[in-house]
Amino acid sequence: MSTEVQEETFTLEELLVSLKELHRLILWNDDVNTFDHVIFCMMKYLDYSENQSEKIAWKVHNEGKCAVLEGSFTEVEVYRKILQQEGLTVSVE
């Protein structure tokens, strides 16, 4: 079984701009992940408390999305990839 890896490239200008701007990691509601899995991921990877993680899970469930992290593009992108590998639906704004 082969795994296909897709690489993204950015120009120097795009990287420098992204370091100055704050980006947000958005967690989206889906019909796949359980509350427990979302809570587990928020605690394990983003160091939220159980109570904070539960609030995030409920907000995503009720509102469709929730910003879970804010930072440089590089920082947010690392967490996007990690959470995406865990099966969560996430994007960077």
Number of C-alpha atoms within 10 A of each C-alpha: 3 4 5 6 6 5 5 5 7 7 7 9 8 11 14 11 12 15 14 11 11 15 20 21 21 20 25 18 20 13 6 10 13 12 16 12 15 22 21 18 19 21 17 11 11 14 12 17 14 13 11 13 22 19 14 22 24 17 17 20 16 11 10 13 19 21 18 16 18 15 16 17 22 13 16 21 17 11 18 22 14 14 20 14 10 13 14 21 17 21 18 16 12
